[in-house]
Every structure is written in C-alpha cells, then in structure tokens.
C-alpha cells in the first residue's frame, strides 16, 4: 500500500502543480487512497519532495532526484568483479560473490535501485535479497544477467 501510494504521489507531483499537503491529500483521496496529514508529511520526507516556485507567486512540490547516473558504471564494475553465481528460493535471491566482496556487491545492487528489491543482507561471500514476489525475483535475476552481459 505504501509503495503504490508513494508512486501515486510522485505521479501527481510530476503531472500537476500541487502546492500544499492538503491538495496532495485531496488528490490521493480522489485516487482511492485513505491518508492522514501525518502520512502525507512522512511520504514527503521519504520521497525527498521539495517546493519550488511555480509562477504567479505560487509554489509546487517537485521530486528532488539525486543524479548518480555517472556512478552506474562503477556499480556495474563492482557487480561484475564480485559476482560468482545466483539462485532463488521463492522471493529470496541469493547471490554468491568472491570472498570478501558481498558487502560491496550488495551496496552496488542497492545503489542500482531495483524497485523489486526490498532489502539486502550481506555476509562475506553471500548476499540474501528480499524481493517483493517470485515473479519480481525472476525479473531481478534477468536484469542482473543483462548487466553481467
């Protein structure tokens, strides 16, 4: 529910001029989401929304995106350098790495921001990733295969 609500918030902010939390709450309620002011406030913080001038003395919310696209090649290199194999157990993706590389590979995959991945736990040479569903696990595996080339 939280993810779909936050996705809707990003969509609303990117397609319209929303000036207040009340406007955002009203638009979400129109879209079928029951929200409180505290939920909206928390979502705004978590999504890194900020207000910018919209003209005519008004302001609007925008999503501040950190542009780390220049780091993508570094993440790919870490993944390629450390990767040994991967397998799945339902919605858990297990990646085996070169000894001592699991934390670096997990950090690289986290930085790639796959929406399907809920979180990672890394040991010395093994990473366990909680993925939203079995289908999403297969999709992540395919994405990783493509990245590895």
Secondary structure, 3 states (H helix, E strand, C coil): CHHHHHHHHHHHHHHCCCCCHHHHHHHHHHCCCCCCHHHHHHHHHHCCEEEEEEECCEEEEEECCCCCHHHHHHHHHHHHHHEEEEEEECCEEEEEECCCCHHHHHHHHHHCCCCCEEEEEECCCEEEEEECCHHHHHHHHHHHHHHHC
